[in-house]
């Protein structure tokens, strides 16, 4: 039985895909390209700008155009990062239940702080989360354990009794490396790392409500 929960942000806590896809399509429009359907971009959301540029332009970080394109993409995203983003179905109710039972919960994401903090505030979670750790908070982002261990230190949590919930294989790898019980969120984006059941998470769940018994609710 765990005492606390840490959540990944994109694809686990919140559905950020619509706003990230909109930013990618605004960038495509700058290059006189037609918009892509959001579903063509959705599975790449957990990889952030790298995934969006790969899907929208077949552009990779080693490409010469990548630095300018990623900078422009991030300008578009920052200008409208919480227009259509919403908590996943059932997540608001779960967070209310955790708060009502004084069970700490926080956020650990690879999203840079300049996007994480305003987004978390726009979702009304900034004053509720016990910690918010971004991709540039520690020297190494996930799949390194550093952000998760930093979050536990900051919030005075025992890693061995804190669930980490994520929708990407690197979330599970990071949680395992941090000595935390891991939960794969099957409602998320899931990336292209093979079936979620093969990630060796301690638990695979289909809805946020399925976390309740894991913290004794």
Phi and psi in degrees as a GROMACS rama.xvg file:
@    title "Ramachandran Plot"
@    xaxis  label "Phi"
@    yaxis  label "Psi"
@TYPE xy
-89.4399  159.276  UNK-2
-102.705  -15.8732  UNK-3
-156.026  165.934  UNK-4
-134.647  133.751  UNK-5
-112.366  137.249  UNK-6
-115.316  140.292  UNK-7
-66.2867  159.436  UNK-8
-94.52  -70.6284  UNK-9
-68.5047  120.162  UNK-10
86.7823  -5.13707  UNK-11
-121.066  -61.5388  UNK-12
-82.7694  -46.0183  UNK-13
-130.869  147.747  UNK-14
-89.1579  93.0661  UNK-15
-93.8486  -3.52036  UNK-16
-56.81  -41.8312  UNK-17
-60.3472  -40.3512  UNK-18
-75.8794  -33.9762  UNK-19
-68.4641  -40.1909  UNK-20
-64.744  -38.9679  UNK-21
-62.7087  -39.4095  UNK-22
-64.5532  -41.6279  UNK-23
-63.3631  -39.8747  UNK-24
-72.6956  -30.3851  UNK-25
-66.0027  -35.9642  UNK-26
-69.1592  -39.397  UNK-27
-61.2601  -40.5739  UNK-28
-60.6389  -35.9948  UNK-29
-61.4675  -25.1903  UNK-30
-104.979  19.423  UNK-31
57.8003  37.1513  UNK-32
-109.043  146.578  UNK-33
-71.9615  156.649  UNK-34
-67.4138  148.531  UNK-35
-93.3336  147.601  UNK-36
-64.085  140.669  UNK-37
-53.2109  -33.6501  UNK-38
-67.0956  -22.6337  UNK-39
-73.746  -19.2359  UNK-40
-105.214  -18.7459  UNK-41
-57.6007  -45.6447  UNK-42
-68.5952  -13.6673  UNK-43
-92.6483  -0.531466  UNK-44
-63.2673  -37.5613  UNK-45
-64.2869  -18.3941  UNK-46
-90.6039  6.43691  UNK-47
61.7203  -143.012  UNK-48
-59.7616  -38.8872  UNK-49
-58.8652  -45.6973  UNK-50
-68.4011  -38.792  UNK-51
-64.7647  -42.3635  UNK-52
-70.9863  -33.6574  UNK-53
-64.1103  -44.2044  UNK-54
-74.4594  -37.1748  UNK-55
-86.8732  -25.123  UNK-56
-134.943  1.57489  UNK-57
52.1299  42.3071  UNK-58
-110.565  134.095  UNK-59
-119.094  158.302  UNK-60
-55.4595  -27.0383  UNK-61
-80.2327  -8.1623  UNK-62
-70.5277  145.245  UNK-63
-61.028  -33.2469  UNK-64
-82.1505  -9.51058  UNK-65
-59.3693  -48.8335  UNK-66
-56.6549  -44.4584  UNK-67
-68.546  -38.5527  UNK-68
-69.293  -41.1326  UNK-69
-67.2264  -38.0324  UNK-70
-62.4691  -41.768  UNK-71
-69.0326  -40.3623  UNK-72
-58.1697  -44.3807  UNK-73
-68.5116  -30.7255  UNK-74
-61.7482  -46.7141  UNK-75
-62.1194  -43.0172  UNK-76
-66.4533  -43.8683  UNK-77
-61.9321  -28.8169  UNK-78
-75.0829  -15.0192  UNK-79
-157.254  64.1997  UNK-80
-93.4523  -6.46676  UNK-81
-141.359  55.044  UNK-82
-90.2001  -50.4828  UNK-83
-115.283  -1.415  UNK-84
-67.287  134.534  UNK-85
-141.313  156.609  UNK-86
-64.3345  146.068  UNK-87
-65.5761  153.208  UNK-88
-52.9671  129.559  UNK-89
89.4428  -13.3885  UNK-90
-73.4894  -41.2597  UNK-91
-60.3147  -41.5674  UNK-92
-65.6719  -39.837  UNK-93
-63.5158  -46.0824  UNK-94
-62.7447  -38.0909  UNK-95
-61.2365  -41.2148  UNK-96
-66.7615  -42.0865  UNK-97
-61.4156  -44.3935  UNK-98
-61.7294  -43.9382  UNK-99
-63.7838  -26.1726  UNK-100
-103.768  13.376  UNK-101
54.9685  38.1119  UNK-102
-97.451  116.259  UNK-103
-65.3226  144.215  UNK-104
-143.719  148.403  UNK-105
-145.295  -176.253  UNK-106
-127.916  129.929  UNK-107
-131.58  113.354  UNK-108
-132.101  158.732  UNK-109
-88.9499  -0.481431  UNK-110
-67.4217  138.823  UNK-111
-64.3739  149.937  UNK-112
-58.5681  -32.8272  UNK-113
-65.8391  -17.497  UNK-114
-103.584  -39.5718  UNK-115
-58.7995  -51.1428  UNK-116
-65.1  -46.7871  UNK-117
-66.855  -32.4177  UNK-118
-68.2838  -46.5071  UNK-119
-61.2145  -38.9364  UNK-120
-65.6749  -41.9768  UNK-121
-63.8166  -30.2117  UNK-122
-82.2211  -3.6464  UNK-123
75.8692  25.2085  UNK-124
-107.74  -7.74105  UNK-125
-64.3624  -32.5101  UNK-126
-91.5759  -1.31364  UNK-127
-106.035  -35.504  UNK-128
-68.4636  139.986  UNK-129
-73.7782  -18.9385  UNK-130
-163.675  152.345  UNK-131
-133.88  112.371  UNK-132
-115.426  126.748  UNK-133
-102.517  175.615  UNK-134
-66.7546  -21.2704  UNK-135
-109.481  14.9619  UNK-136
-71.5971  -40.1214  UNK-137
-114.351  166.782  UNK-138
-64.0106  -34.1632  UNK-139
-119.788  127.484  UNK-140
-82.5389  176.116  UNK-141
-56.8321  142.174  UNK-142
-85.2567  4.58472  UNK-143
-64.6491  150.585  UNK-144
-77.6488  -9.66429  UNK-145
-51.4771  -48.4961  UNK-146
-62.9074  -36.6039  UNK-147
-70.2654  -41.1141  UNK-148
-68.1411  -37.1022  UNK-149
-61.7734  -43.6617  UNK-150
-60.7391  -43.6448  UNK-151
-64.3075  -40.3879  UNK-152
-64.0645  -46.0741  UNK-153
-61.5566  -41.0588  UNK-154
-97.4652  4.37772  UNK-155
59.476  48.9106  UNK-156
-109.225  148.502  UNK-157
-87.7932  115.441  UNK-158
-52.8128  -37.2771  UNK-159
-68.18  -15.8203  UNK-160
-120.115  23.6216  UNK-161
-124.6  120.253  UNK-162
-73.616  141.71  UNK-163
-115.58  125.594  UNK-164
-113.234  124.772  UNK-165
-150.53  164.907  UNK-166
-114.565  16.6834  UNK-167
-135.821  149.208  UNK-168
-57.2916  -35.7165  UNK-169
-65.328  -26.49  UNK-170
-65.0809  -43.6878  UNK-171
-68.3371  -40.9437  UNK-172
-62.6778  -41.9874  UNK-173
-65.5963  -43.8155  UNK-174
-62.2982  -43.1574  UNK-175
-63.139  -43.0675  UNK-176
-64.8671  -27.3519  UNK-177
-86.0891  -1.86783  UNK-178
76.01  27.9902  UNK-179
-106.605  146.259  UNK-180
-65.7841  136.327  UNK-181
-112.879  147.165  UNK-182
-132.564  123.187  UNK-183
-91.0672  125.641  UNK-184
-89.9843  99.1176  UNK-185
-72.055  -8.7217  UNK-186
-82.2484  -6.07126  UNK-187
-85.9251  -160.67  UNK-188
-80.798  -34.1346  UNK-189
70.9236  -9.72127  UNK-190
59.7194  -151.206  UNK-191
-127.178  35.3155  UNK-192
-97.8627  24.889  UNK-193
89.3549  175.641  UNK-194
-62.39  141.875  UNK-195
-60.0619  -28.795  UNK-196
-69.6847  -13.5792  UNK-197
-96.1874  1.74206  UNK-198
-79.2367  -9.57893  UNK-199
65.5549  31.3124  UNK-200
-68.7603  155.101  UNK-201
-68.7252  -30.3414  UNK-202
-142.743  144.599  UNK-203
-121.086  123.777  UNK-204
-126.454  153.219  UNK-205
-102.744  -14.6161  UNK-206
-143.361  154.313  UNK-207
-58.7925  -32.4028  UNK-208
-60.0438  -24.9079  UNK-209
-70.1905  -8.8971  UNK-210
-77.3445  -21.6552  UNK-211
-55.3321  -50.2766  UNK-212
-68.4822  -18.2748  UNK-213
-74.8154  -14.8936  UNK-214
-119.142  22.3453  UNK-215
77.5972  24.4873  UNK-216
